[in-house]
Amino acid sequence: MRKPKLMRESSDRPRKSNEWRAIATLLPYLWPRGALELRGRVVVAMVLLVGAKLTNVYIPIIYKQAVDILTGAAGAIVALPVGLLVAYGLARMFAVAFGEMRDAVFAKVVQRAMRTSALRTFEHLHRLSLRYHLDRQTGGLSRVIERGVSGIEFLLNFMIFNIVPTILEILLVCGILWGLFDIWFALVTAVTIFGYIAFSLVVTEWRIKFRREMNDRDTEANTKAIDSLLNYETVKYFGNEPHEARRYDVALQAYEGAAIRSKVSLAMLNVGQAGIIGAGLVAIMTMAGAGVVNGTMTIGDFVLVNAYLIQLYMPLNFLGFVYRQIRQSLTDMDAMFWLLKVEQEVADDPGAPALQATGSEIVFDSVDFGYDPRRPILHGVSFTVPPGRAVAIVGPSGAGKSTISRILFRFYDVTGGSVRIDGQDIRHVSQASLRAAIGIVPQDTVLFNDTIYYNIRYGRPDASPAEIEEAARLARIHEFVMALPDGYQTRVGERGLKLSGGEKQRVAIARTILKQPSILLFDEATSALDTHTEQEIQKSLEEVSADRTTLMIAHRLSTVVGADEILVLVEGRIVERGRHADLLAREGAYAAMWRRQQEGRNGGDEAGEPLVEPAPVAG
């Protein structure tokens, strides 16, 4: 049995990100196995990159030659400088053209890497257990993925096409200066450049913690905002808008402080970089000026040295920003790729077979379970749901009823005993086949922010419009939908907030009907419905569940009186079992629950009656 992994509650990534690990994880996306077209694009882009830099470093040489001719014999002024100037213009054009063609060729590689990495992370998050998603905040996860994907785009575009070409150009320029003049010009240039890089590296390492703190505070603020807006109605019920604003402002204040520290450290970095570049410029221009005065260098040589320094200074000045952004991109990528390192608590066995649901008999055999090992929820629960029969589980809140449904869906693995369907332990079959065989109408129905049509079709995406409408009719919602101005194309809002509780529940029932599972699970399926609607839905559920293995989890006992067997669950143990009439005759826990609910019904406070007017549906 796979033991639950104790995750770091504060974060699922290491406190100190590993940039080299992020790069190593990214490399396979740049040279994907079997993708010959993408590999070819990488090769062509590298050839264009080299061509652009070779052209770029030759431009100052053309310029030098033109200057020397203009300051030399007058007879050559008409023809040669014109030809050199034309060559100068063409060289600049080709340098830009090579760069643009490189970007165009490489664009598909970048976009495919972004798409593949984002999809892989998204799929992995869906494979993680329910426990993981209950512990994490969805808003924070979405920002991690968003920043990670943006980091991949920036890293590929700027590291490959800015950092690498700049380093190549620096080496070429140093070689040219050494060859044309002497080693001192190359040394001064190299010392200036590598001093700049070393200073940037040290200071950026120091200030990266401020940027990381900014990210953490930004994630915190965004998560609080999303959480508050998703619970809009609850905020309004309790009039807690000022409280929510204060919570959000606390997070924004923390972000503000981190942002200020980041900006101040950035200013220090920029001043230091400017000082290093300025010192290098003074040194090498003084050497060139002395050469002109001594007659060992021409005016063209002086212009050449100046042109090279200006040409290097532009990308080098940009290098500081790029370097900082690359470090941040690596941090963001590492955070996203770290999600892929989170182990699955509930995973299929290697080569797990598909569930063979023939009769769909469900057996819980001495099942023990607890979300936390220190607090057991279920204690030796055993029962059988025969093929085509209906078994109900009732009991007070907190007894463990919904936990049974989560175990059946294998959101969690049992800590003791086993759960079998047609004799197959559900831990040893594929999760996809298990969940395909079970249809559920949950107590808390959450709909996608899309149309009613889409939400019903979600039960079986390949269903035809006629099948979707038939499912809606069985769920007693078709007439309601047709009365809406936009019919099935009516949007339900965030989490279905534009529908009342009963309407959402009927959409969920239609969705499950459309799925056509062999096992049905009703988890408080009519809890949000009034008495009249409940009776209509009960008839529909009886029609749908006919000849299907059905497990009903209910608090309202009136919904389970027709069950073949009723299990009474109290504090994680089955204390009674039998049919409705038999349990009433025993005068035990079930009979006491029945009397309390009947008294509530007679008092006009039936459990499940809506206490507020349903929200209107926008047309």
Summary of the structure (lengths in Angstrom):
residues: 619
radius of gyration: 34.9
end to end distance: 50.8
largest distance: 123.6
contacts: 1951
relative contact order: 0.08
helix: 64%
strand: 10%
